[in-house]
Amino acid sequence: MLLALLLGLALVLAALPFLPDPIPVHYNAAGVVNRWGSKYEMLVFPGLMLSFGALWLGTCRICRGFGEISERIMLLSGAAMFAVFDLMTAYFLYAGFRQVEHLSDLPLDLNRLLCGVSGLGLIALGNWMPKLKEPGPVGLRTPWSVKNTAVWRKCQRFGGWAFAAAGVFSVGAALLAPGAWCWLWMTLALIAAGIAGAVYSRRAAKATPDE
C-alpha cells in the first residue's frame, strides 16, 4: 500500500522536468479542457493522496485490534484505491505532456480503465471477506450480521460471493460499456450486492440461534 501511495508522487516528480507549461489541469464532463494552469499544479493531487494515506494507515492500525485479517483487508483496499489514483495520475500526466484538449483523443478511455481496475479490487475483496472470523468494523456489517459469530461467518461467506460477483460484473462493464456508462453498471452491481447482503444477513440472524 505504501508503494502505491508513494508511486503517484514519484511519477509527478519524474515527469515535471519534461512537462510543458502551461498544461490542461481541468476537463469538463464532456472531456474537454476548460482550464489551463502551471505544470506544478500536478503536485496537488499526490499531496492530497499522502494526507489521505496517513489517515488510512491510522485506520488500519485501529483495525489491527479486531484481528490480522481485518487489517489486511483494509491494507488491500488501500492498495487498490491508491493504485487507481496512480493510474489517474499517469493518465493526466500523459494528457498534460501531449497538451490534449479533448480526452476522447487519447487511445485509452479513463472511465473504462478505472472501472476495470476497481472491479478487480472487488474480486480480491470478495476473496478475503470469508476469512473474517470474528465481528469487526470490516466486512458485511449489518444490524443482523453482528448477532453472533456463527451469523457473522455466514454473512461474510455470502458477502464475499456477492462482492466478487459485483467485481466480475464491473470488469465486464468496463470491457463492454462505453465511457462513463460502465460506472452506472458498476454502481448498480454494488447496490445489488449490498441489498442482497442485507437481506441474507437478516434471514441468517433469524435462522441461527443465539450463542
C-alpha positions as CSV (number, residue, x, y, z in Angstrom):
1,M,0.0,0.0,0.0
2,L,2.9,2.3,0.8
3,L,4.4,1.7,-2.6
4,A,1.1,2.5,-4.3
5,L,0.7,5.6,-2.2
6,L,4.2,7.0,-3.0
7,L,4.2,6.0,-6.7
8,G,1.9,8.9,-7.6
9,L,4.3,11.4,-6.1
10,A,7.3,9.7,-7.8
11,L,5.5,9.8,-11.2
12,V,4.8,13.6,-10.9
13,L,8.3,14.4,-9.7
14,A,9.9,12.4,-12.5
15,A,7.6,14.0,-15.2
16,L,7.8,17.6,-14.1
17,P,11.1,18.4,-16.0
18,F,9.5,17.1,-19.2
19,L,6.1,18.7,-19.0
20,P,5.2,21.8,-21.0
21,D,4.0,24.9,-19.2
22,P,1.1,25.6,-19.1
23,I,-0.8,22.3,-19.2
24,P,-4.5,21.4,-19.2
25,V,-5.4,21.0,-15.5
26,H,-9.2,20.5,-15.6
27,Y,-11.7,18.9,-18.0
28,N,-15.4,19.3,-18.0
29,A,-17.9,16.4,-18.0
30,A,-17.6,16.1,-21.8
31,G,-13.8,15.6,-21.5
32,V,-13.0,19.0,-23.0
33,V,-10.3,21.1,-21.3
34,N,-11.8,24.1,-19.5
35,R,-8.8,25.4,-17.6
36,W,-5.1,25.6,-18.2
37,G,-2.5,26.1,-15.4
38,S,1.0,25.6,-14.2
39,K,2.5,22.2,-14.5
40,Y,3.3,22.4,-10.8
41,E,-0.4,22.1,-10.0
42,M,0.2,18.4,-10.7
43,L,1.8,18.2,-7.3
44,V,-1.6,18.9,-5.6
45,F,-3.1,15.5,-6.2
46,P,-0.2,13.5,-4.8
47,G,-0.1,15.8,-1.8
48,L,-3.8,15.1,-1.1
49,M,-3.1,11.4,-1.5
50,L,-0.3,11.5,1.1
51,S,-2.6,13.2,3.6
52,F,-5.4,10.7,3.0
53,G,-2.9,7.9,3.1
54,A,-1.8,8.9,6.6
55,L,-5.4,8.7,7.7
56,W,-5.9,5.4,6.0
57,L,-2.9,3.9,7.8
58,G,-4.2,5.1,11.1
59,T,-7.5,3.3,10.4
60,C,-5.6,0.2,9.5
61,R,-3.8,0.3,12.9
62,I,-7.2,0.6,14.6
63,C,-8.5,-2.4,12.6
64,R,-5.5,-4.5,13.9
65,G,-7.3,-4.7,17.2
66,F,-10.0,-6.7,15.5
67,G,-7.7,-9.2,14.0
68,E,-5.0,-9.5,11.4
69,I,-7.4,-10.3,8.6
70,S,-9.3,-7.1,9.2
71,E,-6.1,-5.1,9.0
72,R,-5.1,-7.0,5.8
73,I,-8.4,-6.2,4.1
74,M,-8.0,-2.5,4.9
75,L,-4.5,-2.6,3.5
76,L,-5.6,-4.4,0.4
77,S,-8.4,-1.9,-0.1
78,G,-6.0,1.0,0.4
79,A,-3.5,-0.5,-2.1
80,A,-6.3,-0.9,-4.7
81,M,-7.6,2.6,-4.1
82,F,-4.2,4.2,-4.4
83,A,-3.4,2.1,-7.5
84,V,-6.5,3.7,-9.1
85,F,-5.2,7.1,-8.1
86,D,-1.8,6.3,-9.6
87,L,-3.5,5.3,-12.9
88,M,-5.4,8.6,-12.9
89,T,-2.1,10.5,-12.2
90,A,-0.3,8.7,-15.0
91,Y,-3.2,9.3,-17.4
92,F,-3.4,13.1,-16.7
93,L,0.4,13.4,-16.8
94,Y,0.3,11.9,-20.3
95,A,-2.6,14.3,-21.3
96,G,-0.6,17.2,-19.9
97,F,2.6,16.2,-21.8
98,R,0.6,15.9,-25.1
99,Q,-1.5,19.0,-24.2
100,V,-4.6,17.1,-25.0
101,E,-7.6,19.3,-25.3
102,H,-10.2,16.5,-25.6
103,L,-9.8,13.3,-23.7
104,S,-11.6,11.3,-26.5
105,D,-8.4,11.9,-28.5
106,L,-6.5,9.5,-26.1
107,P,-6.2,5.8,-27.0
108,L,-7.5,4.7,-23.6
109,D,-10.8,5.5,-22.0
110,L,-10.1,6.5,-18.4
111,N,-13.6,5.6,-17.2
112,R,-13.3,2.0,-18.6
113,L,-9.8,1.6,-17.3
114,L,-10.6,2.7,-13.7
115,C,-13.8,0.7,-13.7
116,G,-12.0,-2.4,-14.7
117,V,-9.3,-1.9,-12.0
118,S,-12.0,-1.2,-9.4
119,G,-13.7,-4.5,-10.4
120,L,-10.5,-6.4,-9.9
121,G,-10.3,-4.9,-6.4
122,L,-13.8,-6.0,-5.6
123,I,-12.9,-9.5,-6.7
124,A,-9.9,-9.5,-4.3
125,L,-12.1,-8.1,-1.5
126,G,-14.6,-10.8,-2.0
127,N,-11.9,-13.4,-1.7
128,W,-10.8,-12.1,1.6
129,M,-14.2,-11.5,3.3
130,P,-14.9,-15.2,4.2
131,K,-11.6,-15.1,6.2
132,L,-13.2,-12.6,8.7
133,K,-14.0,-15.0,11.6
134,E,-15.0,-12.5,14.3
135,P,-17.3,-9.5,14.1
136,G,-15.4,-6.3,13.5
137,P,-15.5,-3.0,11.6
138,V,-14.6,-4.6,8.2
139,G,-16.8,-6.8,6.1
140,L,-20.6,-7.3,5.5
141,R,-21.7,-5.4,8.7
142,T,-25.4,-5.0,9.3
143,P,-27.5,-4.9,12.5
144,W,-28.1,-8.6,11.9
145,S,-24.7,-9.9,10.9
146,V,-23.2,-9.0,14.3
147,K,-25.7,-11.1,16.2
148,N,-23.1,-13.7,17.0
149,T,-20.0,-15.3,15.5
150,A,-22.0,-18.0,13.6
151,V,-24.1,-15.4,11.8
152,W,-21.1,-13.2,11.1
153,R,-19.2,-16.0,9.4
154,K,-22.2,-17.0,7.2
155,C,-22.7,-13.4,6.2
156,Q,-19.0,-12.9,5.3
157,R,-19.1,-16.0,3.1
158,F,-22.2,-14.7,1.3
159,G,-20.8,-11.2,1.1
160,G,-17.6,-12.5,-0.4
161,W,-19.5,-14.2,-3.2
162,A,-21.8,-11.1,-3.7
163,F,-19.0,-8.6,-3.9
164,A,-16.8,-10.8,-6.1
165,A,-19.7,-11.2,-8.5
166,A,-20.1,-7.4,-8.5
167,G,-16.4,-7.2,-9.3
168,V,-16.8,-9.6,-12.2
169,F,-19.8,-7.6,-13.5
170,S,-17.8,-4.4,-13.2
171,V,-14.9,-5.8,-15.3
172,G,-17.4,-6.9,-17.9
173,A,-19.0,-3.4,-17.9
174,A,-15.5,-1.9,-18.4
175,L,-15.0,-4.1,-21.4
176,L,-18.4,-3.6,-23.0
177,A,-20.0,-0.3,-21.8
178,P,-18.9,2.9,-23.5
179,G,-17.4,5.8,-21.5
180,A,-19.0,6.7,-18.1
181,W,-21.8,4.1,-18.6
182,C,-19.6,1.5,-17.1
183,W,-19.7,3.4,-13.7
184,L,-23.5,3.2,-13.8
185,W,-23.4,-0.6,-14.2
186,M,-20.8,-0.9,-11.5
187,T,-22.9,1.2,-9.1
188,L,-26.0,-0.9,-9.8
189,A,-23.9,-4.1,-9.2
190,L,-22.7,-2.7,-5.9
191,I,-26.2,-1.7,-4.8
192,A,-27.5,-5.2,-5.7
193,A,-24.7,-6.8,-3.7
194,G,-25.4,-4.6,-0.7
195,I,-29.1,-5.2,-0.8
196,A,-28.6,-9.0,-1.2
197,G,-26.2,-8.9,1.7
198,A,-28.6,-7.1,4.0
199,V,-31.5,-9.4,3.1
200,Y,-29.3,-12.5,3.6
201,S,-27.9,-11.3,7.0
202,R,-31.5,-10.7,8.3
203,R,-32.5,-14.2,7.3
204,A,-29.4,-15.7,8.7
205,A,-29.9,-14.0,12.0
206,K,-33.4,-15.3,12.3
207,A,-32.4,-18.8,11.3
208,T,-29.4,-19.0,13.7
209,P,-30.0,-19.5,17.5
210,D,-28.3,-17.2,20.0
211,E,-24.9,-18.4,21.2
